[in-house]
Each structure stands twice: as C-alpha cells, then as structure tokens.
Amino acid sequence: MKYIKNKSSSLIATVAVVATTLVTRAQLTYAAPDEGGSDGFIGDAQAGISDIDAGGSIGTVPEILQSVVNILLFLIGAASVIMLIIGGLRFVLSAGDSQAAANARNTILYSIIGIVVAVAAYGIVGWVLGRLYT
C-alpha cells in the first residue's frame, strides 16, 4: 500500500508540474498581433513588445500595477487549483485512513479558501485602481 501511495504522489507531482508548465507557456508565448503582419507569437520580431511606444515607456502606473496583480493572481489561482486536485486525489487514495482523509480535507478546504481569496483580491484591486485612476 505504501508503494502505491509513493507512486501516486510522484504521479500527482509530475502531472501538476507538467500542467503548470503547459498553462504558463500558453499564457506567456502569445502576444496581441500587431499591424505589421505579425501573428503574435514569440518568434516574431514585434511580439511581446507591442505595448512599448517609441519613447520607451511601458505604460501608465495603473496598467503596470494591473499587469503585476494579474500575474500574481494567476499564479495564486493556479497553485490553488493544483492543490485542490492534489487534495482530491489524496482523499480518494486515503484508503480508509482517517488521518489521511482529514489531511486531504484540510488541503481541499485551504485550496478553496485560496481560490476565494484570489478572486476577491482581483475584484478589490480592480475596484481600487478604477477609483484611483478614473
């Protein structure tokens, strides 16, 4: 039984790392198409820098703050969803062990709390930035 738990933990960790890598790669490798015929992928000369104007400025303070917050909240949300999946798998694989099932329930509970906090933080930051810079 211990062998199965160790193998399943390794499988879960591997799937979590691969899924996170794929999602992050998909998020980071595409930029909006520009007028020069670029399709928006990183291999293009203009991809990823379309927000930088000729003066070298990246954007306004609210745009930068919103970008940073979006990236951080994406990471928090992704980690919470991964932990939710891991908690569910741990619960299924607890095999009647009450301590393992309790630990899995705690993992699920805390990951749901993480998702709620990430969504609430996104809303609060959007509201505050909207009030400050409009």
C-alpha positions in Angstrom: 0.0 0.0 0.0 2.9 2.4 0.8 4.3 1.7 -2.6 1.1 2.7 -4.3 0.9 5.9 -2.2 4.5 6.8 -3.1 4.0 6.2 -6.8 0.7 8.1 -6.8 2.3 11.0 -5.1 5.1 11.1 -7.7 2.5 10.9 -10.5 0.4 13.7 -9.0 3.5 15.9 -8.6 4.6 15.2 -12.2 1.2 15.9 -13.6 1.0 19.1 -11.6 4.4 20.3 -12.8 3.6 19.4 -16.5 0.1 21.1 -16.3 1.5 24.2 -14.7 4.3 24.4 -17.3 1.9 24.0 -20.2 -0.6 26.6 -18.9 2.2 29.1 -18.1 3.8 28.5 -21.5 0.5 29.0 -23.3 -0.1 32.3 -21.3 3.4 33.7 -22.0 4.0 32.8 -25.6 1.3 34.7 -27.2 1.1 38.5 -27.6 -1.5 40.5 -29.4 -1.0 40.7 -33.2 0.4 44.0 -34.5 -0.3 45.9 -37.7 2.9 44.7 -39.4 1.5 41.3 -40.2 2.8 39.5 -37.1 0.6 36.7 -35.9 1.6 37.4 -32.3 3.9 34.5 -31.5 7.3 34.9 -29.8 9.2 34.1 -32.9 8.0 37.3 -34.5 10.1 40.5 -34.1 7.3 42.6 -32.7 5.7 40.0 -30.4 5.7 40.9 -26.8 6.8 44.5 -27.2 3.7 45.9 -28.9 2.9 47.8 -25.7 6.1 49.8 -25.7 5.9 53.0 -27.7 8.7 54.8 -29.5 9.6 56.8 -26.3 10.4 53.6 -24.5 7.6 53.8 -21.9 5.9 50.6 -21.0 2.6 52.0 -19.8 0.9 54.0 -17.1 1.2 53.2 -13.4 -2.3 51.7 -13.3 -1.5 49.5 -16.3 1.7 48.3 -14.7 0.0 47.6 -11.4 -2.8 45.8 -13.1 -0.4 43.6 -15.0 1.6 42.7 -11.9 -1.5 41.9 -10.0 -2.9 39.8 -12.8 0.3 37.8 -13.0 0.4 37.2 -9.2 -3.3 36.3 -9.0 -2.9 33.9 -11.9 0.0 32.2 -10.0 -2.0 32.1 -6.8 -5.1 30.8 -8.6 -3.2 28.1 -10.5 -1.5 26.9 -7.3 -4.9 26.8 -5.5 -6.4 24.7 -8.3 -3.5 22.4 -8.4 -3.7 21.9 -4.6 -7.4 21.3 -4.9 -6.7 18.5 -7.4 -4.0 17.1 -5.2 -6.3 17.2 -2.2 -9.0 15.4 -4.1 -6.6 12.7 -5.2 -5.2 12.3 -1.7 -8.7 12.0 -0.3 -9.5 9.3 -2.9 -6.3 7.5 -2.1 -6.6 7.7 1.7 -8.0 4.1 1.6 -10.0 4.5 4.8 -7.2 6.0 6.9 -9.0 8.7 8.9 -5.9 10.8 9.4 -5.0 10.8 5.7 -8.6 11.7 4.9 -8.6 14.5 7.4 -5.4 15.9 5.9 -6.8 15.7 2.4 -10.0 17.5 3.5 -7.8 20.3 5.0 -5.9 20.5 1.7 -9.2 20.8 -0.2 -10.5 23.4 2.3 -7.4 25.6 2.2 -7.2 25.4 -1.6 -10.8 26.6 -1.9 -10.0 29.4 0.5 -7.0 30.3 -1.7 -9.3 30.5 -4.8 -11.8 32.7 -3.0 -9.1 35.0 -1.7 -7.5 35.2 -5.2 -10.9 36.1 -6.8 -11.7 38.6 -4.0 -8.3 40.2 -4.3 -8.7 40.6 -8.1 -12.0 42.3 -7.6 -10.7 44.6 -4.8 -7.6 45.6 -6.7 -9.6 46.3 -9.9 -12.1 48.4 -7.9 -9.4 50.4 -6.1 -7.4 51.0 -9.3 -10.6 52.0 -11.0 -11.4 54.5 -8.3 -7.9 55.9 -8.1 -7.2 56.5 -11.8 -10.6 57.5 -13.2 
